[in-house]
Amino acid sequence: MPDPDLPPASGPQRAAPAGPRLDDWNLLRSFIAVYEAGTLTEAARRLGSTQPSVGRHLRELESALGEALFKRLPGRLEPTARAHALHRSVAGMKLAAREAERLFAESHEQVAGTVRVAASEVYAPHVVVSMLAPLLAAQPELEIELSVSNRADNLLRREADIAVRFFRPEQDDLIAVHVGDTELGLYAHESYLARHGEPAGWTLPADTFVAGFDREQSPLERLIKGPAPVSPLRFRLRTDAILACHAAVETGLAVAVYLADVASRRPGLKRILADRVGQRLPVWLCAHEELRRSASMRCVWDCLEQGLRAHLDGAAGR
């Protein structure tokens, strides 16, 4: 009998036409590869398949959708507007498939061997080591080589497996995740401020030690907000060793540039001239694509990603 909650039918009812079934992952996988590669040949190479197979998948998908997804141009395939929309919808499936592959591929792998991590002269001792120490205690077969340098180790040449950097790498073959932000600023120790008071402008006491670089270009010039000081700051302690500059600050002898997240955890430091000196810095965690296949690299990556996010969030709240 008719359902009393439904309005009466006004005439013969016709079922809505069924949309195309897009439950064949092989078709969508080939579509994503062609969309990103631009040619059937390159798509087949990336998939480890053949050009005829990829072409057949593309034709089947276009037949199911009832329209062409690419314009056939000399030497390349140009996505249509519908192809762009479809790719936005299904691109996440590729990432999900890779994650599933990694999960099952690594289920029998052991976290063991050596992972090389690159970090700056400041970040290595003050940030990275404290994050990695508990991991080494929990994974007795894991070894970590810590490359401490202010230069950018080349991940593609495997000078390092994982790196903490303050810029996004340009190479497409690297994995890079933005884990937070910090800032460069000018800092003094409370014992220095007790003797000299906190400066309100560029006129610093005559006996102030400003610690800066020797051979390397000083970062202070690019940190200045607004008008520069009339007279250049006199660097009475010059060294390219950043930790030596910091030692001078923390003994109350000098003022110098610090990363804000590091300074916030050093006893007795206070930022000065914040309205005149400062620069925002993004923090990136980067790795060679081998990360997708190595349980050991992934273990170190997860430890650093979680630790850096918590570290930077905590510093931002101080």
Secondary structure, DSSP 8 states (H G I E B T S, - for coil): ---TTS----S-------------HHHHHHHHHHHHHSSHHHHHHHHTS-HHHHHHHHHHHHHHHTS-SEEEETTEEEE-HHHHHHHHHHHHHHHHHHHHHHHHHTTT----EEEEEEE-TTHIIIIIHHHHHHHHHH-TTEEEEEEE-SS---TTTTS-SEEEESS----TTSEEEEEEEEEEEEEEEHHHHHHH---SSS---TT-EEEE-SSS--SHHHHB-SS--SS----SEE-S-HHHHHHHHHTTSEEEEEEHHHHTTSTTEEEE-TTTB-EEEEEEEEE-GGGGT-HHHHHHHHHHHHHHHHHHHHHHT-
